[in-house]
Amino acid sequence: MQHMPIETQLKTLIRSALSSMGVEAFEVPLERPAVLSHGDFSTNVAMAFAKQVGKNPRALAEELVAQMNTAAHPLVQAIEIAGPGFINFRLSPAYFTAALTEALSRGEQYGMNDTLAGKKVVVEYTDPNPFKEFHIGHLMSNTIGEAVSRLIEASGAETKRACYQGDVGLHVAKAMWGLVHAPTPITDLTASELGKAYARGAQTYDDPAAKEEIIVLNKKVYAAADTEINALYERGRATSLAAFEILYRRLGTNHGDGKAFNFYFFESKTGVFGKELVLAHPNIFEHSDGAIVYKGDEAKGLHTRVFVNKEGLPTYEAKELGLAKIKYDTYPYDISVVVTGNEVNDYFAVLLDAMAQVFPDLAAKTEHIGHGMLRLPTGKMSSRTGDVITAEALLEETKEKARGKITNEEFSPEERESVAEAVAVGAIKYAILRQASGKDIIFDFEQSLSFEGDSGPYLQYTLARTRSLLVKAAGRPQDPTTHSGLVPSLHKHLLRFPEVVLRAEQERAPHMVATYLVELAREFNAFYGNTVVLNGSADEPYKLALVALTAEVLARGLALLGIPTPDRM
């Protein structure tokens, strides 16, 4: 029993107590109380089985506790009853000593698990469109997708990153029109100039003559038959993709042999195949008013969607259908996770319904995560009007404000700049990841850059503090066995990390890790404020062991969120 996880041991203890009363329980509810003072584990098993045994829940709880106390588990210090029949377990100092020792021995592997070992997972995220600027919506997708990827990796899966980019379509044609009709010749083509060109084309699209010209340009790009247009297209496409890679490096997305992603997919390829798939399944897709549509099942709340438009060109849905198969042929995945903005949630629901008929196995393997918008207090952005908040602009403004908060006089100009960059990236990423991914976020500079409270810099600063303390304590022993018998809440909180990581991965919920890390940082700072760690006392090695594990967990947790961790702040 000693080598089993404590949760398994407690469930075995509960099952044995139930069995003595003639109740066989296959599933035993057991959880960590939200409030540490309520115990280390809790079960509502008495309320769950009271009706079956014909007893009052509290009375059943009393009998179960009596039976479990008779069994005398060596790692359980006390078993208590609360409320109408909750049973709370308080674990012994011996358990906490052993658990801390094991956690420290695992090093960087602490918190990781193998629940997805042997699985192949592809996570698609970011998906910026060439010929448009990389805006803060893409920043949302990149941050969430990267964190989800890292959580899946932490559960043992072979994980590949994919980026799917719209290098054809009306947005490209609008940008091309804007380039062709630029007020002055563009000699130095940049991502910013492409953004301005797109805005010109989008604003002019309401004009019938311009609209017709843009439609013709769109067809020429798809056909790739016009030498002059092709040259301009390839130039714009290459400019966009190069600019994206620079941003990916700043954001810490780098997993594909020097490139940010393992796989890059493009609509220019998926669209052709997607259209072929639609045409090959007339029993699933039908003609309607010159287009080809998929009739959504109204009973499922699905709208009818166009898959091939009147111009004979594939739509978003057809391209995504083709992408699913191309993705699988490239990398035979067990799970495909797709991260997009909420604005395509309805489209994606229809797509999955259609995919279930064309590729039922792939549909069953596909998960969609929709995220909200990232906004500044100034309001909503619009690429159509040119009023775009780019990721680069947000990064630079945040970095500029971060510089003013870095007061360490020991920093060289280079280190100050490096720390400001790390703080800016951490502030933005944490602001995105601190809440569930489906909600909109208003990015507040002051709150997000605070070195106190619920922020990325607060976590980075706390980690830097633990590292500084460990540097001062270099050569001094770390020994979990030297504590006085009183187990501080910091110790208990540290042991919850593996459970948080596992649940965050299973629910595709990075915000759970973010919440946990802030709680841990508060626990550590309270501990540090009330305890002299380096005082030569008999329990100093124990206190240093707590500091060491805190540093490890903060570092691992921030790494899972994709947040950089400067050694000094």
C-alpha positions as CSV (number, residue, x, y, z in Angstrom):
1,M,0.0,0.0,0.0
2,Q,2.9,2.4,0.6
3,H,3.8,2.7,-3.1
4,M,0.3,3.5,-4.2
5,P,-0.8,7.2,-4.6
6,I,-2.4,8.5,-1.5
7,E,-5.7,9.0,-3.4
8,T,-5.7,5.3,-4.3
9,Q,-5.0,4.3,-0.7
10,L,-7.8,6.5,0.7
11,K,-10.3,5.2,-1.9
12,T,-9.3,1.6,-0.9
13,L,-9.9,2.5,2.7
14,I,-13.3,3.9,1.9
15,R,-14.3,0.9,-0.2
16,S,-13.2,-1.5,2.5
17,A,-15.4,0.4,5.0
18,L,-18.4,0.3,2.7
19,S,-17.8,-3.4,1.9
20,S,-18.0,-4.2,5.6
21,M,-21.5,-2.8,5.5
22,G,-22.4,-4.9,2.4
23,V,-21.9,-2.1,-0.1
24,E,-19.7,-2.6,-3.1
25,A,-18.6,0.7,-4.6
26,F,-16.8,0.8,-8.0
27,E,-16.5,4.6,-8.0
28,V,-15.6,6.4,-4.8
29,P,-15.8,10.3,-4.9
30,L,-12.7,11.9,-3.4
31,E,-11.4,15.4,-3.9
32,R,-9.2,18.1,-2.4
33,P,-11.2,20.7,-0.4
34,A,-11.0,24.2,-1.9
35,V,-10.1,25.5,1.5
36,L,-7.0,23.9,3.0
37,S,-8.3,24.2,6.6
38,H,-11.1,21.8,5.7
39,G,-8.6,18.9,5.4
40,D,-6.4,17.3,2.8
41,F,-9.1,15.2,1.1
42,S,-12.8,15.0,1.3
43,T,-15.5,12.5,0.3
44,N,-19.3,12.7,0.1
45,V,-19.6,9.0,-0.1
46,A,-22.0,8.9,2.9
47,M,-24.5,11.0,1.2
48,A,-24.0,9.1,-2.1
49,F,-24.8,5.7,-0.5
50,A,-27.1,6.7,2.4
51,K,-30.3,5.9,0.5
52,Q,-29.0,2.5,-0.6
53,V,-28.2,1.4,2.9
54,G,-31.3,3.1,4.4
55,K,-29.5,5.4,6.8
56,N,-29.2,9.1,7.5
57,P,-26.1,10.4,5.7
58,R,-24.5,11.7,8.9
59,A,-25.2,8.4,10.7
60,L,-23.6,6.5,7.8
61,A,-20.6,8.8,7.9
62,E,-20.2,8.1,11.6
63,E,-20.2,4.4,11.0
64,L,-17.8,4.7,8.1
65,V,-15.4,6.8,10.1
66,A,-15.5,4.3,13.0
67,Q,-14.7,1.5,10.6
68,M,-11.8,3.4,8.9
69,N,-10.4,4.5,12.3
70,T,-10.3,0.8,13.3
71,A,-8.3,0.1,10.1
72,A,-5.7,2.6,11.4
73,H,-4.1,3.9,8.2
74,P,-0.4,5.0,8.9
75,L,-0.6,8.1,6.7
76,V,-3.9,9.4,8.0
77,Q,-3.7,11.6,11.1
78,A,-7.4,12.2,11.6
79,I,-10.8,11.5,9.9
80,E,-13.6,14.1,10.6
81,I,-17.2,14.5,9.8
82,A,-18.5,17.9,8.6
83,G,-21.9,19.2,7.8
84,P,-24.6,16.7,6.7
85,G,-22.1,13.9,6.2
86,F,-18.9,15.0,4.5
87,I,-15.9,13.0,5.6
88,N,-12.6,14.9,5.7
89,F,-9.2,13.3,5.9
90,R,-6.2,15.0,7.5
91,L,-2.9,13.4,6.5
92,S,0.0,12.8,8.8
93,P,3.3,14.7,8.9
94,A,5.0,11.4,7.7
95,Y,2.9,11.6,4.5
96,F,3.9,15.2,3.8
97,T,7.6,14.5,4.5
98,A,7.6,11.5,2.1
99,A,5.6,13.4,-0.6
100,L,7.9,16.5,-0.4
101,T,11.0,14.2,-0.7
102,E,9.5,12.4,-3.7
103,A,8.5,15.7,-5.4
104,L,12.1,17.1,-5.0
105,S,13.6,13.9,-6.4
106,R,11.6,14.3,-9.6
107,G,13.1,17.7,-10.4
108,E,11.8,19.1,-13.7
109,Q,9.5,16.1,-14.1
110,Y,7.5,17.0,-11.0
111,G,3.9,17.6,-12.1
112,M,4.3,15.8,-15.4
113,N,2.3,12.6,-16.0
114,D,2.0,9.8,-18.6
115,T,-1.8,9.7,-19.1
116,L,-1.4,10.4,-22.9
117,A,1.7,8.3,-23.4
118,G,1.8,6.8,-26.9
119,K,-0.8,9.3,-28.2
120,K,-0.1,11.6,-31.2
121,V,-1.7,15.0,-30.9
122,V,-1.6,17.9,-33.3
123,V,-2.6,21.4,-32.0
124,E,-3.5,24.0,-34.6
125,Y,-3.4,27.6,-33.5
126,T,-2.6,31.3,-34.3
127,D,-3.6,31.0,-38.0
128,P,-2.7,34.6,-39.1
129,N,-3.6,35.4,-42.7
130,P,-0.8,36.6,-45.0
131,F,-1.5,40.1,-46.5
132,K,-3.0,41.2,-43.1
133,E,-1.2,42.2,-40.0
134,F,-0.7,40.0,-37.0
135,H,-3.2,41.4,-34.6
136,I,-4.1,40.9,-31.0
137,G,-6.7,38.2,-31.9
138,H,-3.8,36.1,-33.3
139,L,-1.9,36.8,-30.1
140,M,-4.9,35.3,-28.1
141,S,-4.9,32.2,-30.3
142,N,-1.1,31.8,-30.1
143,T,-1.0,32.2,-26.3
144,I,-3.8,29.7,-25.6
145,G,-2.7,27.2,-28.3
146,E,0.9,27.2,-27.1
147,A,-0.2,26.6,-23.4
148,V,-2.6,23.8,-24.4
149,S,0.2,22.2,-26.5
150,R,2.5,22.3,-23.5
151,L,-0.1,20.8,-21.2
152,I,-0.7,18.0,-23.6
153,E,3.1,17.4,-23.8
154,A,3.2,17.3,-20.0
155,S,0.8,14.4,-20.1
156,G,3.2,12.4,-22.2
157,A,1.8,12.8,-25.7
158,E,3.9,13.3,-28.8
159,T,2.7,16.8,-29.7
160,K,3.0,18.7,-32.9
161,R,2.2,22.3,-33.5
162,A,0.4,23.4,-36.7
163,C,-0.4,26.8,-38.2
164,Y,-3.0,27.2,-40.9
165,Q,-2.9,30.3,-42.9
166,G,-5.3,31.9,-45.4
167,D,-3.0,32.7,-48.3
168,V,-5.9,32.9,-50.7
169,G,-9.3,34.4,-50.6
170,L,-11.0,37.8,-50.8
171,H,-8.8,39.3,-48.1
172,V,-5.7,38.6,-50.3
173,A,-7.4,40.1,-53.3
174,K,-8.3,43.2,-51.3
175,A,-4.7,43.6,-50.2
176,M,-3.5,43.0,-53.8
177,W,-5.9,45.7,-55.0
178,G,-4.6,48.0,-52.4
179,L,-1.0,47.4,-53.5
180,V,-1.9,47.9,-57.2
181,H,-3.7,51.1,-56.4
182,A,-1.2,52.5,-53.8
183,P,-1.0,56.3,-53.8
184,T,2.7,56.1,-54.4
185,P,4.8,53.1,-55.6
186,I,5.7,50.8,-52.8
187,T,9.5,50.0,-52.9
188,D,10.0,48.6,-49.4
189,L,7.1,46.1,-48.8
190,T,6.5,45.5,-45.1
191,A,3.9,43.9,-43.0
192,S,2.6,47.4,-42.1
193,E,2.3,48.3,-45.8
194,L,0.4,45.1,-46.5
195,G,-2.0,46.0,-43.6
196,K,-2.6,49.5,-45.1
197,A,-3.1,47.9,-48.6
198,Y,-5.7,45.6,-47.2
199,A,-7.5,48.5,-45.5
200,R,-7.6,50.4,-48.8
201,G,-9.0,47.4,-50.6
202,A,-11.6,46.6,-47.9
203,Q,-12.8,50.2,-47.7
204,T,-13.1,50.4,-51.5
205,Y,-15.0,47.0,-51.8
206,D,-18.3,48.8,-51.5
207,D,-17.6,50.5,-54.8
208,P,-19.1,48.3,-57.7
209,A,-16.2,48.9,-60.1
210,A,-13.5,48.2,-57.4
211,K,-15.5,45.2,-56.2
212,E,-15.5,43.6,-59.6
213,E,-11.8,44.3,-60.0
214,I,-11.1,42.6,-56.6
215,I,-13.2,39.6,-57.6
216,V,-11.2,39.2,-60.8
217,L,-8.0,39.5,-58.8
218,N,-9.2,36.8,-56.4
219,K,-9.8,34.4,-59.3
220,K,-6.3,35.2,-60.8
221,V,-4.6,34.4,-57.5
222,Y,-6.5,31.1,-57.3
223,A,-5.6,30.3,-60.9
224,A,-2.0,31.4,-60.6
225,A,-2.0,32.1,-64.3
226,D,-1.0,35.8,-64.4
227,T,2.8,36.3,-64.2
228,E,2.7,39.9,-63.0
229,I,0.0,39.2,-60.4
230,N,1.8,36.0,-59.3
231,A,5.0,37.9,-58.7
232,L,3.3,40.6,-56.5
233,Y,1.4,37.8,-54.7
234,E,4.5,35.8,-53.9
235,R,6.3,38.9,-52.7
236,G,3.4,39.9,-50.3
237,R,3.1,36.3,-49.1
238,A,6.8,36.0,-48.3
239,T,6.8,39.4,-46.5
240,S,3.9,38.4,-44.3
241,L,5.3,34.9,-43.4
242,A,8.7,36.4,-42.5
243,A,7.1,39.0,-40.2
244,F,5.1,36.3,-38.5
245,E,8.2,34.3,-37.7
246,I,9.8,37.3,-36.0
247,L,6.8,37.6,-33.7
248,Y,6.7,33.9,-33.0
249,R,10.3,34.0,-31.7
250,R,9.3,36.9,-29.4
251,L,6.4,34.9,-28.1
252,G,8.4,31.7,-27.5
253,T,6.8,29.7,-30.2
254,N,9.7,27.6,-31.6
255,H,9.2,23.9,-32.1
256,G,9.8,23.0,-35.7
257,D,13.5,22.8,-36.5
258,G,14.2,26.5,-36.2
259,K,10.7,27.5,-37.2
260,A,7.8,28.2,-34.8
261,F,5.6,25.3,-35.9
262,N,6.1,21.7,-36.9
263,F,3.6,22.0,-39.8
264,Y,2.4,24.9,-41.9
265,F,-0.8,24.5,-43.9
266,F,-2.2,26.9,-46.4
267,E,-5.6,27.5,-47.8
268,S,-4.2,27.6,-51.3
269,K,-3.7,23.8,-50.9
270,T,-6.5,22.8,-48.6
271,G,-9.1,24.7,-50.7
272,V,-8.4,22.7,-53.9
273,F,-8.8,19.4,-52.0
274,G,-11.7,20.6,-50.0
275,K,-13.6,21.5,-53.1
276,E,-12.8,18.0,-54.6
277,L,-14.3,16.4,-51.4
278,V,-17.5,18.5,-51.6
279,L,-18.0,17.6,-55.3
280,A,-17.3,13.9,-54.6
281,H,-20.1,13.7,-52.0
282,P,-23.3,14.9,-53.8
283,N,-25.3,12.8,-51.3
284,I,-24.0,15.1,-48.5
285,F,-23.7,18.5,-50.2
286,E,-26.3,19.9,-52.5
287,H,-26.6,22.7,-55.1
288,S,-28.5,25.8,-54.0
289,D,-28.8,29.0,-56.0
290,G,-25.6,28.4,-57.9
291,A,-23.6,27.4,-54.8
292,I,-23.0,24.1,-53.1
293,V,-24.2,24.0,-49.5
294,Y,-24.4,21.7,-46.5
295,K,-27.9,21.7,-45.0
296,G,-27.5,22.1,-41.3
297,D,-29.7,20.1,-39.0
298,E,-32.0,22.7,-37.3
299,A,-32.7,20.2,-34.5
300,K,-29.0,20.4,-33.6
301,G,-29.0,24.2,-33.9
302,L,-26.9,24.1,-37.1
303,H,-27.3,26.6,-39.9
304,T,-27.0,25.8,-43.6
305,R,-23.5,26.8,-44.8
306,V,-22.0,27.4,-48.2
307,F,-19.1,25.1,-49.0
308,V,-18.5,26.2,-52.6
309,N,-19.7,29.7,-53.5
310,K,-21.3,30.9,-56.8
311,E,-17.9,31.7,-58.2
312,G,-16.9,28.1,-57.9
313,L,-14.5,28.8,-55.0
314,P,-14.2,26.8,-51.8
315,T,-15.3,28.6,-48.6
316,Y,-13.8,28.4,-45.1
317,E,-15.8,25.3,-44.3
318,A,-14.6,23.4,-47.4
319,K,-11.0,24.4,-46.8
320,E,-11.3,23.1,-43.2
321,L,-12.7,19.9,-44.4
322,G,-9.8,19.4,-46.7
323,L,-7.4,20.5,-44.0
324,A,-8.6,17.7,-41.6
325,K,-7.6,15.0,-44.1
326,I,-4.4,16.7,-45.2
327,K,-3.4,17.1,-41.5
328,Y,-4.0,13.4,-40.8
329,D,-2.1,12.3,-43.9
330,T,0.8,14.5,-42.8
331,Y,0.7,13.3,-39.2
332,P,-1.6,10.5,-38.3
333,Y,-3.0,12.0,-35.1
334,D,-5.1,10.5,-32.3
335,I,-6.3,13.9,-31.3
336,S,-6.6,17.1,-33.3
337,V,-7.1,20.3,-31.3
338,V,-8.1,23.5,-33.2
339,V,-7.9,26.9,-31.5
340,T,-9.8,29.7,-33.1
341,G,-11.8,32.9,-32.2
342,N,-15.4,32.5,-31.0
343,E,-16.5,34.1,-34.3
344,V,-16.2,30.8,-36.1
345,N,-17.8,28.7,-33.4
346,D,-21.0,28.3,-35.5
347,Y,-19.1,27.6,-38.7
348,F,-17.0,24.9,-36.9
349,A,-20.0,23.2,-35.5
350,V,-21.5,22.8,-39.0
351,L,-18.0,21.7,-40.3
352,L,-17.8,18.9,-37.6
353,D,-21.3,17.7,-38.5
354,A,-20.3,17.5,-42.2
355,M,-17.0,16.0,-41.4
356,A,-18.8,13.3,-39.4
357,Q,-20.3,12.1,-42.6
358,V,-17.3,12.5,-44.9
359,F,-14.6,11.5,-42.4
360,P,-16.3,10.1,-39.3
361,D,-13.0,8.9,-37.7
362,L,-11.4,12.3,-38.1
363,A,-14.5,14.1,-36.8
364,A,-14.3,11.9,-33.6
365,K,-10.7,12.9,-33.1
366,T,-11.2,16.6,-33.6
367,E,-11.7,19.1,-30.7
368,H,-12.4,22.8,-31.1
369,I,-11.5,25.5,-28.6
370,G,-13.0,28.9,-29.2
371,H,-11.6,32.0,-27.5
372,G,-12.9,35.5,-26.9
373,M,-11.5,38.8,-28.1
374,L,-8.6,40.7,-26.6
375,R,-9.5,44.4,-26.3
376,L,-7.9,47.5,-25.0
377,P,-10.0,50.0,-23.0
378,T,-10.2,52.1,-26.2
379,G,-12.5,49.6,-27.8
380,K,-12.8,47.1,-30.7
381,M,-10.3,47.0,-33.6
382,S,-11.1,46.8,-37.3
383,S,-8.7,45.6,-40.0
384,R,-11.2,46.9,-42.5
385,T,-10.7,50.5,-41.5
386,G,-7.1,50.1,-40.7
387,D,-7.8,50.6,-37.0
388,V,-5.9,47.5,-36.0
389,I,-4.1,46.9,-32.7
390,T,-1.2,44.8,-33.9
391,A,0.5,42.2,-31.7
392,E,3.8,44.1,-32.2
393,A,2.3,47.4,-31.2
394,L,0.9,45.9,-28.0
395,L,4.2,44.2,-27.2
396,E,6.2,47.4,-27.7
397,E,3.8,49.6,-25.7
398,T,3.8,47.0,-22.8
399,K,7.6,46.7,-23.0
400,E,8.0,50.5,-22.8
401,K,5.8,50.6,-19.7
402,A,7.7,47.6,-18.2
403,R,11.0,49.5,-18.6
404,G,9.8,52.1,-16.1
405,K,9.1,49.4,-13.5
406,I,12.6,47.8,-13.7
407,T,14.6,49.7,-11.1
408,N,17.5,47.2,-10.4
409,E,20.6,49.4,-10.7
410,E,22.8,46.3,-11.1
411,F,21.3,45.6,-14.6
412,S,23.4,46.4,-17.7
413,P,21.4,48.1,-20.5
414,E,21.2,44.7,-22.3
415,E,19.9,42.9,-19.2
416,R,17.4,45.7,-18.5
417,E,16.1,45.3,-22.1
418,S,15.9,41.5,-21.8
419,V,14.0,41.7,-18.5
420,A,11.6,44.3,-20.0
421,E,10.9,42.0,-22.9
422,A,10.3,39.0,-20.6
423,V,8.0,41.1,-18.3
424,A,6.0,42.4,-21.3
425,V,5.5,39.0,-22.8
426,G,4.6,37.6,-19.4
427,A,2.2,40.4,-18.6
428,I,0.3,39.9,-21.9
429,K,0.3,36.1,-21.8
430,Y,-0.9,35.9,-18.2
431,A,-3.7,38.4,-18.8
432,I,-4.9,36.1,-21.6
433,L,-4.5,32.9,-19.6
434,R,-5.8,33.9,-16.2
435,Q,-9.5,33.2,-17.2
436,A,-11.3,30.6,-19.2
437,S,-10.6,30.9,-22.9
438,G,-14.1,31.5,-24.1
439,K,-14.4,35.0,-22.6
440,D,-13.4,38.4,-23.9
441,I,-10.5,40.2,-22.2
442,I,-9.8,43.8,-21.6
443,F,-6.1,44.3,-21.3
444,D,-5.3,46.7,-18.5
445,F,-1.7,47.9,-18.6
446,E,-1.5,48.9,-15.0
447,Q,-3.0,45.7,-13.6
448,S,-1.2,43.4,-16.0
449,L,2.2,45.0,-15.3
450,S,1.8,45.1,-11.5
451,F,4.5,43.3,-9.5
452,E,1.8,42.6,-6.9
453,G,-1.4,40.7,-7.1
454,D,-2.9,38.7,-10.0
455,S,-0.3,39.3,-12.8
456,G,2.4,37.6,-14.8
457,P,5.2,40.0,-13.4
458,Y,4.1,39.0,-9.9
459,L,4.8,35.4,-10.7
460,Q,8.0,36.2,-12.4
461,Y,9.1,38.3,-9.5
462,T,8.2,35.6,-6.9
463,L,10.2,33.0,-8.9
464,A,13.2,35.4,-9.1
465,R,12.9,35.8,-5.3
466,T,13.1,32.1,-4.7
467,R,16.1,31.7,-7.0
468,S,17.9,34.6,-5.3
469,L,17.3,32.9,-1.9
470,L,18.6,29.6,-3.2
471,V,21.8,31.3,-4.5
472,K,22.4,32.8,-1.1
473,A,21.9,29.4,0.4
474,A,24.3,27.6,-2.0
475,G,25.9,24.7,-0.3
476,R,23.4,24.4,2.6
477,P,21.5,21.2,2.8
478,Q,17.8,20.7,1.8
479,D,16.2,18.1,3.9
480,P,12.4,17.6,4.1
481,T,12.8,15.3,7.2
482,T,13.9,18.2,9.5
483,H,10.6,20.0,10.0
484,S,9.0,20.3,13.4
485,G,5.9,18.4,12.6
486,L,3.7,21.4,11.8
487,V,3.0,21.4,8.0
488,P,2.6,24.9,6.6
489,S,-0.1,25.6,4.0
490,L,2.7,26.3,1.4
491,H,3.9,22.6,1.8
492,K,0.3,21.4,1.2
493,H,-0.2,23.7,-1.8
494,L,3.0,22.5,-3.5
495,L,1.7,18.9,-3.5
496,R,-1.4,19.9,-5.5
497,F,0.6,20.8,-8.6
498,P,0.4,17.5,-10.4
499,E,-3.3,17.3,-10.0
500,V,-3.7,20.8,-11.3
501,V,-1.6,20.1,-14.4
502,L,-3.6,16.9,-15.1
503,R,-7.0,18.5,-14.8
504,A,-5.9,21.5,-16.9
505,E,-4.8,19.2,-19.7
506,Q,-7.9,17.1,-19.5
507,E,-10.2,20.1,-19.7
508,R,-8.0,22.1,-22.1
509,A,-8.0,24.8,-19.4
510,P,-4.6,26.7,-18.9
511,H,-6.3,29.1,-16.6
512,M,-6.4,26.5,-13.9
513,V,-2.6,26.5,-13.9
514,A,-2.5,30.3,-13.9
515,T,-4.9,30.4,-10.9
516,Y,-2.9,27.8,-9.0
517,L,0.4,29.7,-9.6
518,V,-0.9,32.9,-8.2
519,E,-2.2,31.1,-5.1
520,L,1.2,29.4,-4.7
521,A,3.0,32.7,-5.1
522,R,0.8,34.2,-2.4
523,E,1.4,31.2,-0.1
524,F,5.2,31.5,-0.6
525,N,5.3,35.3,-0.1
526,A,3.3,34.9,3.2
527,F,5.7,32.1,4.3
528,Y,8.7,34.2,3.4
529,G,7.3,37.2,5.2
530,N,6.6,35.3,8.4
531,T,9.7,33.0,8.4
532,V,13.4,33.6,8.6
533,V,14.7,30.9,6.2
534,L,18.4,31.2,6.6
535,N,18.9,31.3,10.4
536,G,20.9,28.2,11.0
537,S,18.0,26.5,12.9
538,A,17.4,22.8,13.0
539,D,14.6,23.1,10.5
540,E,16.5,25.3,8.0
541,P,17.1,22.4,5.6
542,Y,13.3,21.8,5.6
543,K,12.6,25.4,4.9
544,L,15.1,25.4,2.0
545,A,13.5,22.3,0.6
546,L,10.2,24.2,0.5
547,V,11.9,27.1,-1.2
548,A,13.5,24.8,-3.7
549,L,10.3,23.0,-4.6
550,T,8.5,26.4,-4.9
551,A,11.1,27.6,-7.4
552,E,10.7,24.3,-9.4
553,V,6.9,24.5,-9.4
554,L,6.8,28.2,-10.4
555,A,9.3,27.6,-13.1
556,R,7.5,24.5,-14.5
557,G,4.1,26.2,-14.2
558,L,5.2,29.3,-16.0
559,A,6.9,27.2,-18.7
560,L,3.6,25.4,-19.2
561,L,2.0,28.8,-19.8
562,G,4.7,29.8,-22.2
563,I,5.8,32.7,-19.9
564,P,9.5,33.5,-19.8
565,T,11.3,33.4,-16.4
566,P,14.2,35.9,-15.9
567,D,16.6,34.9,-13.1
568,R,16.6,38.5,-11.8
569,M,14.1,41.3,-11.6
